[in-house]
Amino acid sequence: MSNLYNVVILAAGKGKRMNSDLPKPLHMIGGKPMVQYIIETSLSLNPSKVYLLCSKEIRLFKELVNNKQVQIIFQKKQLGTGYAIYQMSSFLDDKEDVLIMYGDVPLIKKETLRDLIKFKRDNDILLLTAKVSNPEGYGRIIRKHGKITHIEEEKNLLKEHKIIDEIYTGILFINGKDLKYLLKKLKIDRDKKEYHITDIIHIADKNGFKIKAFHSNDSNEIQGVNNFLQLSNLEKNFQIEIAKRLCLSGVMIHDLSKFILRGELKHGKNVIIDINVVIEGKVSLGNNVHIHSGCIIKNCVIGDFSVIKPYSILEGSKISNNCIVGPFSNIRSGTELSGKVYIGNFVEVKKSFIGTSSKIGHMSYIGDSEIGSNTNIGAGTITCNFNGIKKLKTKIGNNVFIGSNSQLIAPICISDGATIGAGTTITRNVSSNELVVSRIKQRHLLRWKRIQKDYS
């Protein structure tokens, strides 16, 4: 596709109805700011340049942009969309077309925009429009004998125009020279004291410009956001579309409306995801992985045939093949589980390596540790890894048996084949094949009488 056009993204609106200090285009959908989707879609069209107009929090906008093809322009005065484009029009080449979009319409598809650009041909101005069942709140396309004459905002609609269901999506395509000509003729809205870019359509019609509409048949992709209710509905639709695509690519998602993806998901075959699962960041699921209900998985790699049981949280970890994690496990950043590892209920593992076929069954904390293969960690075992100043390491070898309710005071090394009796506190290194028991001797006091409660 020819790149003889520029993209202008309007992201300087105050978004008063959001009732938020954060600029509206920076509010999140699917784990990313809305405007980031617009930027990425714009760049995928291969334009000459993308211009991003913003008015506050310019630092936050700059953090989103790491492409030299995108130029951020600070809008000093907030006098409406027309003035915003007029202010930056000197950057636009007269010979190139201009695609104008809003920063709060994140679901617009690149395929729609490509078709729009191709459709322009002999038309001077092309508007992206849509027919919707409830047009309330949108500007309407006003026609006379089929010809577009202007765009009428909701507040200015005549009674007979309120039934019009063709709406303006906020996206238009126009030649740069024509745009500059029309912008110079814009007049201020006396009520709002703003210049509206939509008013150029009426001016263009009066001056003989050929104006056409290109229709979108997808009501989701043209949805804008003015408040948190609309943002919530947009997020819901966005997530359902993602879930549909994953199902069609081979993932079994039990309930499309109860799945959340805030990032990127790569997957193998026969993956099953139960209800209320949240996936964030970059996650890779191997073949035959089963994620049970209520799990949160962020920036993880999970190998083939592994099972994540209900209500487990995994972050920044690598889970190898044939592992079982959960239920109610917390696998924190820097953890790596080798093959066939079992992590049971209410176990927390942080920044640790667990060797093949080792088991941590119940209610344990393992932090800053290296554990070998075929080792069993009993219920209630704790690696005491913090001395109040720094974190210290615990090393546990192969074929080690740690009895229940043991405390391992780091730094410590427990060598291969060692056995630690239940209730033991380990403060010194343990050699291979040693049995270590540190609990006190059990005492039996005969004819013991408990203290009785006085009810008088």
RANOR-V845021 format. One line per field, one symbol per residue. ss: DSSP state (h for helix, s for strand, l for the rest). psi: psi as a letter, one per 20 degrees, with the letter a starting at -180 (. if undefined). burial: b if it has 16 or more other C-alpha atoms within 10 Angstrom, else e. A space follows every 50 residues. Layout:
ss=???
psi=???
burial=???
//
This chain:
ss=llllsssssslllllhhhlllllhhhlssllsshhhhhhhhhhhllllss sssslllhhhhhhhlllllsssssllllllhhhhhhhhhhhlllllssss sslllllllhhhhhhhhhhhllllsssssssllllllllsssssllssss sslhhhllhhhllllsssssssssshhhhhhhhlllllsllllsllllhh hhhhhhllllsssssslllllllllllhhhhhhhhhhhhhhhhhhhhhll sssllhhhssssssssslllssslllsssssssssllllssllllsssll ssllllssllllsssllssllllssllllssllllssllllssssllsss llssllllssssllssslsssllllssllllssslsllllsllsssllll ssllllsssllsssllllssllllsslllsllllssllllllllllllll llllll
psi=pqklqqppookjqhlhihlqhpqgiiqqpkjqqghhgggggghiilrgqp poprhrlhghhhhhokpiipppppogpnkrhghghghjhhipphiqrpop rqjkmijpqhhghghgghigdjqgppporqpqhnjpiqpqopqokipphr ppqghjpqgiihipjoqpijpqpqqgghghghhhiqqqohgilqpphhii ggggghjjqopqqpppjohhijprpirhghgghggghghhgghghggijj poohohilppomcppqqbqkpppaqkpppqbopppaqkqoorqjqppplq pprqjqporqkqppplrpoaqkqpparlqoorqjqppaqkqooaqlpppp lqpprpjqpnhplqpoqlqppaqkqporpjpponjpjigrpqqpppaqkq oorqkqpooqpqporqjqppqqjqopiqqprpjqpppiqqppqooqkppq pqpoj.
burial=eeeebbbbbbbbbbbeebeeeebbbbbebbbebbbbbbbebbbebbbbbb bbbbbbebeebeeebeeeebbebbbeebbbbbbbbbbebeebbbeebbbb bbbbbbbbbbebbeebbeebeeebbbbbbbbeeebeebbbbbeeeeebbb bbbeeebeeeeeebbbbbbbbbbbbbbbbbebbeebbbeeeeebbbbbbb bbbbbeeeeebbbbbbeeebbbbbbbeeeebeebbbbbbbebbeebbeee bbbbebbbbbbbeebebbebbbbbbbbbbbbbbbbbbbbbbbbbbbbbbb bbbbbbbbbbbbbbbbbbbbbbbbbbbbbbbbbbbbbbbbbbbbbbbbbb bbbbbbbbbbbbbbbbbbbbbbbbbbbbbbbbbbbeeeeeebbbbbbbbb bbbbbbbbbbbbbbbbbbbbbbbbbbeebbbbeeebbeeeeeeeeeeeee eeeeee
//
